[in-house]
Amino acid sequence: MVAALLDRLGVNPALYQRGKQPVYTPIDGSQIGTVQWEGAAEVEQHVTRAEYAFQIWRKVPAPRRGELVRQFGDLL
């Protein structure tokens, strides 16, 4: 089903196989990193974990969440 949709859109399904895929910057075309393509089961697991984490995160007071986000930004 997904392969058929990609085909109709003119997208090569081989580009979206599991495994690491390079990420390129549009500035000069150089590779800046990689991403890991996942299957449906892995994506479902990630979503479930994110939903669980959100239940905890939303209990943190907004000022504290803001401070944590700022600290993460400083690390970048």
Residue frames as qw, qx, qy, qz and C-alpha x, y, z in Angstrom:
[[0.000, 0.886, 0.464, 0.000, 0.00, 0.00, 0.00],
 [0.270, -0.836, 0.113, 0.464, 2.74, 2.49, 0.94],
 [0.442, -0.186, 0.607, 0.634, 4.88, 1.44, -2.02],
 [0.284, 0.591, 0.664, 0.359, 1.92, 2.01, -4.35],
 [0.078, -0.952, -0.244, 0.166, 1.34, 5.48, -2.91],
 [0.372, -0.650, 0.346, 0.565, 5.01, 6.39, -3.27],
 [0.438, 0.132, 0.697, 0.552, 4.95, 5.09, -6.84],
 [0.179, 0.801, 0.543, 0.177, 1.92, 7.23, -7.68],
 [0.184, -0.950, -0.019, 0.253, 3.74, 10.24, -6.23],
 [0.635, 0.707, -0.228, 0.213, 6.80, 9.47, -8.33],
 [0.317, -0.754, 0.536, -0.208, 8.94, 8.66, -5.29],
 [0.618, 0.303, -0.725, 0.024, 11.38, 5.76, -5.41],
 [0.810, -0.528, -0.071, -0.245, 10.40, 3.43, -2.51],
 [0.851, 0.067, -0.289, 0.433, 14.01, 2.18, -2.32],
 [0.173, 0.574, -0.258, 0.757, 14.92, 5.57, -0.87],
 [0.513, -0.504, 0.234, -0.655, 12.86, 4.77, 2.22],
 [0.823, -0.053, -0.563, 0.050, 14.16, 1.36, 3.24],
 [0.702, -0.709, -0.026, 0.063, 15.13, 0.63, 6.82],
 [0.772, 0.007, -0.031, 0.635, 18.59, 1.65, 7.84],
 [0.259, -0.654, -0.051, 0.709, 20.55, 4.84, 8.08],
 [0.472, 0.722, 0.368, 0.347, 19.98, 7.51, 5.48],
 [0.438, -0.042, -0.056, 0.896, 22.21, 10.54, 4.91],
 [0.027, 0.903, 0.381, -0.197, 20.98, 14.07, 5.54],
 [0.526, 0.228, 0.198, 0.795, 22.32, 16.83, 3.29],
 [0.058, -0.628, -0.236, 0.739, 22.32, 20.58, 3.78],
 [0.501, 0.752, 0.407, 0.133, 20.65, 22.60, 1.03],
 [0.124, -0.912, 0.182, 0.345, 23.36, 25.24, 1.47],
 [0.129, 0.681, -0.649, -0.314, 26.13, 23.33, -0.27],
 [0.866, 0.176, -0.360, -0.298, 24.88, 19.75, -0.57],
 [0.251, 0.403, -0.820, 0.319, 27.33, 18.37, 1.98],
 [0.666, -0.364, -0.648, -0.072, 26.25, 15.61, 4.33],
 [0.164, -0.586, 0.360, -0.707, 25.50, 16.92, 7.83],
 [0.458, -0.236, 0.713, -0.475, 24.26, 13.77, 9.50],
 [0.292, -0.058, -0.902, -0.314, 22.19, 10.63, 9.23],
 [0.629, -0.157, 0.256, -0.717, 18.71, 9.55, 10.27],
 [0.145, -0.052, 0.987, -0.038, 17.50, 6.07, 11.08],
 [0.580, -0.059, -0.389, -0.713, 14.48, 4.93, 9.07],
 [0.307, -0.083, 0.846, -0.428, 12.18, 2.71, 11.13],
 [0.206, -0.259, -0.867, -0.374, 9.40, 0.26, 10.42],
 [0.457, -0.544, -0.294, -0.640, 5.80, 0.69, 11.57],
 [0.769, -0.457, -0.432, 0.114, 6.31, -1.37, 14.75],
 [0.550, -0.090, -0.252, 0.791, 9.30, 0.72, 15.81],
 [0.059, -0.375, -0.113, -0.918, 7.46, 3.96, 15.11],
 [0.621, -0.560, -0.405, -0.369, 4.53, 2.72, 17.22],
 [0.729, -0.350, -0.389, 0.442, 6.92, 2.02, 20.10],
 [0.327, 0.105, -0.095, 0.934, 8.41, 5.51, 19.83],
 [0.307, -0.484, -0.261, -0.777, 4.95, 7.10, 19.84],
 [0.722, -0.521, -0.452, -0.062, 3.90, 5.06, 22.88],
 [0.629, -0.232, -0.303, 0.677, 7.03, 6.13, 24.78],
 [0.115, 0.259, 0.058, 0.957, 6.49, 9.76, 23.77],
 [0.490, -0.566, -0.374, -0.547, 2.89, 9.65, 25.01],
 [0.746, -0.460, -0.409, 0.253, 4.09, 8.21, 28.33],
 [0.485, -0.042, -0.157, 0.859, 6.79, 10.88, 28.65],
 [0.108, -0.460, -0.221, -0.853, 4.24, 13.60, 27.91],
 [0.617, -0.620, -0.445, -0.191, 2.08, 12.43, 30.82],
 [0.669, -0.412, -0.251, 0.565, 5.06, 13.08, 33.12],
 [0.356, 0.142, 0.112, 0.917, 6.27, 16.26, 31.39],
 [0.187, -0.614, -0.369, -0.672, 2.89, 17.99, 31.56],
 [0.626, -0.680, -0.373, 0.082, 2.94, 17.71, 35.37],
 [0.552, -0.147, -0.103, 0.814, 6.13, 19.80, 35.53],
 [0.038, 0.838, 0.295, -0.458, 5.22, 23.46, 36.21],
 [0.571, 0.776, 0.176, 0.201, 5.47, 25.67, 33.12],
 [0.040, -0.943, 0.330, -0.023, 8.26, 27.90, 34.51],
 [0.613, -0.446, 0.638, 0.136, 10.39, 24.81, 35.23],
 [0.770, 0.392, 0.466, 0.189, 9.68, 23.38, 31.75],
 [0.353, 0.929, -0.016, 0.106, 10.74, 26.69, 30.24],
 [0.301, -0.810, 0.501, 0.047, 13.96, 26.67, 32.24],
 [0.743, -0.131, 0.634, 0.172, 14.75, 23.12, 31.12],
 [0.666, 0.652, 0.313, 0.181, 14.10, 23.99, 27.48],
 [0.098, 0.967, -0.231, 0.043, 16.39, 27.02, 27.84],
 [0.519, -0.595, 0.605, 0.107, 19.12, 24.82, 29.33],
 [0.784, 0.220, 0.543, 0.204, 18.78, 22.35, 26.45],
 [0.465, 0.869, 0.107, 0.131, 19.08, 25.27, 24.04],
 [0.196, -0.888, 0.414, 0.047, 22.26, 26.42, 25.77],
 [0.711, -0.267, 0.624, 0.184, 23.74, 22.97, 25.22],
 [0.715, 0.559, 0.368, 0.200, 23.15, 23.29, 21.49]]
